Amino acid sequence: MRFVMILAFFLLSGPASAQALWQEAARVNLAINSSMRYASDQEVWGAEDYWASPKESAQVGRGDCEDFAIAKFFAAKASGLKARLAYGR
């Protein structure tokens, strides 16, 4: 079995207060979690492994763990948070 680990790191630094940054990160997290439900790549795309863009995930409203991480990364960047996406096997 192949394990894929996706980590979305929110690097919360900058001129705004730490509390405001955490609140924004929580807002991004809730927004993505509320707009999508978990589904395997096989179920959504008919493929063993497919990394959907945030636009694709939003259109179908479903995705697997890396689709959630990718969507959260881009949403965090768009909201002004400093974010990094790390991938490892």
Residue, then its C-alpha position, 0 to 999 in steps of 0.5 A: m500500500r502506498f502512503v502519501m502525506i500532504l501537509a499544509f503549513f500556515l506560516l503565521s507571521g507578519p504585521a497583523s496580530a497572531q490572534a487575527l492570523w489564527q482566526e483567518a487560518a481557521r476561517v480558511n479551514l472551515a470554508i474548505n471543509s464546508s464546501m467539499r466532502y471526502a471522496s476517493d480519486q477513483e470515485v470522483w475522477g475514475a483514476e487511482d491518483y489524481w491531484a485536482s486543482p482548487k477550481e476542479s475540487a470546487q466544481v465537483g465539491r468532493g476530493d481526497c486528502e491532497d485535494f483538501a490540502i491543495a485547496k486550503f493552500f491556495a485559499a490561504k495564499a489568496s487570503g494573505l496568509k503565508a503558506r507552504l505546501a509540503y509533499g512526502r512519501 
